[in-house]
Amino acid sequence: MTPTEAPVGRLVVCPTPIGNLDDVTLRALDALRGADVVACEDTRHTRVLLDRHDIAAQLVSVHEHNERARTDELVKRIGGGAVVVLVSDAGMPLVSDPGFALVRGALAAGLPVDVLPGPSSVLTALVASGLPAARWCFVGFLPRARGELAALFAGATETLVAFESPRRLAATLELLAGSDPERAVAVCRELTKLHEEVRRGSAAELAEHYRVSPARGEVVLVCGAGSEQRVSLRDALVALHDLIDAGARLRPAAAAVAKLTGLRANELYREIMREAE
């Protein structure tokens, strides 16, 4: 066989259930059965899914700590004719999960990459929230800095979907309620699992609920678009200070906060300079 006739494999990006193992698709099962190797976030977690459906497959771990090292190895195997199926612990790989380096590596090598549709906590939460879904934005995990978080909420002109830690959920809702108490919000918790909960209400109502009854499990937060009112100058300055403390230069940071909040960059710059006098 000449080099031009050498078999070329492919990478298959395969979503897995976000909770209920019965949500796996027939195409996903076919892909897993036909895999030469399954690249997974946690081999123990993926083994549970494979055992449930009587699938025997070679597993290799691909997580945030070894993804770059694994990429070269797996791309070489795909180029040699292997079918590599990429999964994460739940949902679609790459969506706040490992896999980006491997997909980019396969594409850079000119190798086929197939993406299968399937379960996603992001889309499930968006639809379950009852909030507008024609235009929306997914931001991954919410920032921890209060200034960045306030600016993100203030600048949202469409439905916003995010992952949040159950330990920080109450504080996040209280921050949102402080500036926009009537903002429509849905907290989607443990989706498709035994203790699934979708709680809808205003930011103020949900802040009070989770202050008294802390959340447990995996949380997807869906937040309606902000009101037309501008964010306060005080909150904008808090966000600007956070960016400067993180190492950003004043003028570019002021421009970024101005774009998010609707305030003028020159106004923010003057206020910062006045504080320094």
Buried (B, 14 or more C-beta within 10 A) or exposed (E): EEEEEEEBBBBBBBBBBBBEEEBBBEBBBEBBBEBBBBBBBBBEBBBEBBEEEEBEBEBBBBBEEEBEEBBEBBBEBBBEEBBBBBBBBBBBBBBBBBBEBBBBBBEEBEBEBEBBEBBBBBBBBBEBBEBEBEEBBBBEEBBEBBBBBBBBBBBBEBBBBBBBBBEBBBBBBBBBBEBBEEBBBBBBBBBBBEEBBBBBBBBBBBBBBBEEEEBEEBBBBBBBBBEEEEBBEEBBBBBBBBBBEEEBEBEEBBBBBBEBBBBEBEBBBEBBEEEEE
